[in-house]
Amino acid sequence: MARKFVWRVALVLTLSTTIGTAAWLLQSYLNRPPPPIWPIPEDPTEARKANMINVLLPLIQKNNRRLLEQRKYATELEAKVLNNAELDNSDMKWLASMGKRYRLAETEDYDKQWMQILLRRLDIIPADLALAQAAMESAWGESRFAQEGSNFFGQWCFKKGCGIVPGKRPADATYEVQSFDSPAESVRLYMRNLNSHPRYAQLRIIREQARAKGEDIEGQALAAGLHGYSAIGDTYIHTLRALIRANQFQQFPSY
């Protein structure tokens, strides 16, 4: 009897230890940093590029997947509108929140035109374009604003203390370079900016036309809609396209 009791205790302890070890191994695996998308080369310039891509690309892809999920739901609601089906309260609340987020006119009558504008704004930003802009705006992630404020895309803000004051800001200017809690927040608000600000309406039209033709959404094409992103205009667009080509950013999936 005593032997059976000891054996059972030993079995319980063994199982407990095994389960505990397995749980520890699983947690250790989950806590590991993700493997690099690009191996870090020895050359300092190339290492700088690889580091920025490894940080930003997963965030860009994650945000694009979320945008596609939201776009799918918006497409389903558009079908309801076109078929004169009634939208329930949850549908209406969701559309109201999307409308506010993407700067659409406030309404309770979600008609065909309103839904088309939402879908024009609720779409992906291709990874090649986002990486090229990040490289240009943040000096491959090594600018003061990227290092101190997680700002990879040069976003401005206009409330005192909202960011970092540029060293060469004109004396009569009040803008700051916005600070973010994380690179993820910088990516998310960069995408929202391109998808909602009136200045980038042409980018959204180019993207919408590509979708209508069944074409891929690519940075080389969408760059044409970024005249308003920088004071250097056409030079900015040409530089973005050159960055995409030279670094083969088109190889990276957008989601």
C-alpha positions as CSV (number, residue, x, y, z in Angstrom):
1,M,0.0,0.0,0.0
2,A,2.8,2.4,1.0
3,R,4.7,1.5,-2.3
4,K,1.6,2.4,-4.4
5,F,1.2,5.7,-2.5
6,V,4.9,6.6,-3.1
7,W,4.6,5.6,-6.8
8,R,1.5,7.8,-7.3
9,V,3.2,10.8,-5.6
10,A,6.3,10.3,-7.8
11,L,4.1,10.1,-10.9
12,V,2.3,13.3,-9.9
13,L,5.5,15.1,-9.3
14,T,7.0,13.9,-12.6
15,L,3.9,15.0,-14.5
16,S,3.9,18.4,-12.7
17,T,7.6,18.9,-13.5
18,T,7.0,17.9,-17.1
19,I,4.0,20.2,-17.5
20,G,5.9,23.0,-15.8
21,T,8.9,22.6,-18.0
22,A,6.8,22.5,-21.1
23,A,5.0,25.7,-20.0
24,W,8.3,27.4,-19.4
25,L,9.7,26.3,-22.8
26,L,6.5,27.6,-24.5
27,Q,6.7,30.9,-22.7
28,S,10.4,31.3,-23.5
29,Y,9.6,30.6,-27.1
30,L,6.8,33.2,-27.2
31,N,9.0,35.8,-25.5
32,R,11.8,35.4,-28.0
33,P,12.2,38.3,-30.4
34,P,11.0,37.5,-33.9
35,P,13.8,36.4,-36.3
36,P,15.2,39.2,-38.5
37,I,13.6,39.7,-41.9
38,W,17.0,40.7,-43.1
39,P,20.1,39.2,-41.5
40,I,22.2,42.0,-40.0
41,P,25.3,42.5,-42.3
42,E,28.7,43.6,-41.1
43,D,28.7,46.7,-43.2
44,P,27.4,49.6,-41.0
45,T,25.3,51.2,-43.7
46,E,23.7,48.0,-44.7
47,A,23.2,47.1,-41.1
48,R,21.4,50.4,-40.5
49,K,19.0,49.6,-43.4
50,A,18.4,46.0,-42.2
51,N,17.6,47.2,-38.6
52,M,15.0,49.7,-39.8
53,I,13.3,47.1,-42.1
54,N,13.3,44.5,-39.3
55,V,11.5,47.0,-36.9
56,L,9.0,48.5,-39.3
57,L,8.0,45.8,-41.9
58,P,6.1,43.6,-39.4
59,L,4.3,46.7,-38.1
60,I,3.4,47.8,-41.6
61,Q,2.1,44.3,-42.5
62,K,0.1,44.0,-39.3
63,N,-1.6,47.4,-39.9
64,N,-2.4,46.5,-43.5
65,R,-4.0,43.2,-42.4
66,R,-6.2,45.1,-40.0
67,L,-7.1,47.6,-42.8
68,L,-8.1,44.7,-45.0
69,E,-10.3,43.2,-42.3
70,Q,-12.0,46.5,-41.8
71,R,-12.3,47.0,-45.6
72,K,-14.0,43.6,-45.9
73,Y,-16.6,44.6,-43.3
74,A,-17.2,47.9,-44.9
75,T,-17.7,46.1,-48.3
76,E,-20.4,44.0,-46.6
77,L,-22.1,47.0,-45.2
78,E,-21.9,48.7,-48.6
79,A,-23.8,45.7,-50.1
80,K,-26.5,46.3,-47.5
81,V,-26.8,49.9,-48.4
82,L,-27.0,49.1,-52.2
83,N,-29.7,46.5,-51.5
84,N,-31.6,48.9,-49.3
85,A,-31.2,46.6,-46.3
86,E,-31.5,48.0,-42.9
87,L,-28.3,48.6,-40.9
88,D,-28.4,47.5,-37.3
89,N,-27.1,49.6,-34.4
90,S,-23.7,47.9,-34.3
91,D,-23.3,48.6,-38.0
92,M,-24.2,52.3,-37.5
93,K,-21.8,52.7,-34.6
94,W,-19.0,51.1,-36.5
95,L,-19.6,53.4,-39.5
96,A,-19.8,56.4,-37.3
97,S,-16.4,55.6,-35.7
98,M,-14.8,54.9,-39.1
99,G,-16.2,58.1,-40.5
100,K,-14.7,60.1,-37.6
101,R,-11.4,58.3,-37.9
102,Y,-11.1,58.9,-41.7
103,R,-12.6,62.4,-41.9
104,L,-15.9,61.7,-43.6
105,A,-18.9,63.9,-43.2
106,E,-21.0,63.1,-40.2
107,T,-24.3,61.5,-41.1
108,E,-26.9,59.1,-40.1
109,D,-27.8,58.4,-43.8
110,Y,-25.1,56.1,-45.1
111,D,-25.7,56.2,-48.8
112,K,-23.8,54.8,-51.8
113,Q,-21.5,57.9,-52.1
114,W,-20.6,57.9,-48.5
115,M,-19.7,54.2,-48.6
116,Q,-17.6,54.7,-51.7
117,I,-15.6,57.4,-50.0
118,L,-15.0,55.2,-46.9
119,L,-13.8,52.4,-49.1
120,R,-11.5,54.7,-51.0
121,R,-9.9,55.7,-47.7
122,L,-10.0,52.3,-46.0
123,D,-7.2,50.4,-47.8
124,I,-3.6,49.4,-47.5
125,I,-0.4,51.4,-47.8
126,P,2.0,49.3,-49.8
127,A,5.1,48.2,-47.8
128,D,7.5,49.4,-50.4
129,L,6.2,52.9,-50.2
130,A,6.1,53.0,-46.4
131,L,9.7,51.7,-46.2
132,A,10.9,54.2,-48.7
133,Q,9.2,57.1,-46.8
134,A,10.6,55.9,-43.5
135,A,14.1,55.6,-44.9
136,M,13.9,59.1,-46.3
137,E,12.2,60.8,-43.4
138,S,14.2,59.2,-40.6
139,A,17.6,58.6,-42.2
140,W,17.1,54.9,-42.0
141,G,15.8,55.1,-38.5
142,E,18.8,57.0,-37.1
143,S,17.4,60.6,-37.1
144,R,17.0,62.3,-33.7
145,F,13.2,62.2,-34.2
146,A,13.2,58.4,-34.8
147,Q,15.6,57.7,-31.9
148,E,14.0,60.0,-29.3
149,G,10.4,60.1,-30.5
150,S,9.8,56.9,-32.5
151,N,8.8,59.1,-35.4
152,F,9.9,57.5,-38.7
153,F,7.7,59.4,-41.1
154,G,8.2,63.1,-40.2
155,Q,4.7,63.7,-38.8
156,W,4.2,67.2,-37.4
157,C,2.0,68.3,-34.5
158,F,0.9,71.7,-33.4
159,K,0.3,71.6,-29.7
160,K,3.1,72.8,-27.5
161,G,4.9,69.9,-25.9
162,C,3.4,67.3,-28.4
163,G,6.8,66.4,-29.8
164,I,10.4,67.5,-30.5
165,V,11.2,71.0,-31.6
166,P,13.5,70.9,-34.7
167,G,16.8,72.7,-34.3
168,K,16.2,74.7,-37.5
169,R,12.6,75.6,-37.0
170,P,11.8,79.2,-38.1
171,A,11.4,81.6,-35.3
172,D,7.7,82.3,-36.1
173,A,6.8,78.6,-36.5
174,T,4.9,76.6,-33.8
175,Y,5.0,73.1,-35.2
176,E,6.9,70.2,-33.5
177,V,7.9,66.8,-34.8
178,Q,5.4,64.5,-33.1
179,S,6.6,62.1,-30.5
180,F,5.1,58.6,-30.3
181,D,5.1,55.9,-27.6
182,S,6.4,53.3,-30.0
183,P,7.2,52.7,-33.7
184,A,3.9,50.9,-33.9
185,E,2.0,54.1,-33.1
186,S,4.1,56.0,-35.6
187,V,3.2,53.5,-38.4
188,R,-0.5,53.4,-37.5
189,L,-0.9,57.2,-37.6
190,Y,1.2,57.5,-40.7
191,M,-1.1,55.2,-42.5
192,R,-4.2,57.0,-41.2
193,N,-2.7,60.3,-42.3
194,L,-2.3,59.0,-45.9
195,N,-5.7,57.5,-45.8
196,S,-7.6,60.5,-44.5
197,H,-5.8,63.8,-45.1
198,P,-7.2,65.9,-48.1
199,R,-3.6,66.5,-49.2
200,Y,-3.3,62.8,-50.3
201,A,-6.6,62.5,-52.1
202,Q,-4.7,61.8,-55.4
203,L,-2.9,58.8,-53.8
204,R,-6.2,57.3,-52.8
205,I,-7.7,57.8,-56.2
206,I,-4.7,56.1,-57.8
207,R,-5.1,53.2,-55.4
208,E,-8.8,53.0,-56.1
209,Q,-8.2,52.9,-59.8
210,A,-5.7,50.1,-59.5
211,R,-8.2,48.1,-57.4
212,A,-10.9,48.6,-60.1
213,K,-8.5,47.2,-62.7
214,G,-7.5,44.3,-60.6
215,E,-3.9,45.5,-60.4
216,D,-1.5,45.2,-57.5
217,I,-1.3,48.2,-55.1
218,E,2.3,49.3,-55.5
219,G,4.4,52.1,-54.2
220,Q,5.9,53.2,-57.5
221,A,2.4,54.2,-58.7
222,L,1.0,55.6,-55.4
223,A,4.1,57.8,-54.9
224,A,2.6,60.1,-57.6
225,G,0.0,61.1,-55.0
226,L,2.6,62.4,-52.5
227,H,3.3,65.9,-53.9
228,G,2.0,67.4,-50.7
229,Y,4.1,65.3,-48.3
230,S,7.3,67.4,-48.8
231,A,8.2,70.9,-49.9
232,I,10.5,69.4,-52.6
233,G,7.5,68.0,-54.5
234,D,8.5,66.1,-57.7
235,T,12.1,65.6,-56.3
236,Y,10.5,63.8,-53.3
237,I,8.5,61.5,-55.5
238,H,11.5,60.7,-57.7
239,T,13.7,60.0,-54.7
240,L,11.0,57.6,-53.2
241,R,10.9,55.7,-56.4
242,A,14.6,55.4,-56.6
243,L,14.8,54.1,-53.0
244,I,12.2,51.5,-53.8
245,R,14.2,50.3,-56.9
246,A,17.7,50.5,-55.3
247,N,16.7,48.6,-52.2
248,Q,14.2,46.2,-53.9
249,F,11.5,47.1,-51.4
250,Q,8.9,45.6,-53.8
251,Q,10.1,42.2,-52.7
252,F,8.3,42.6,-49.4
253,P,4.7,41.6,-49.1
254,S,2.4,44.4,-47.9
255,Y,0.4,42.1,-45.5
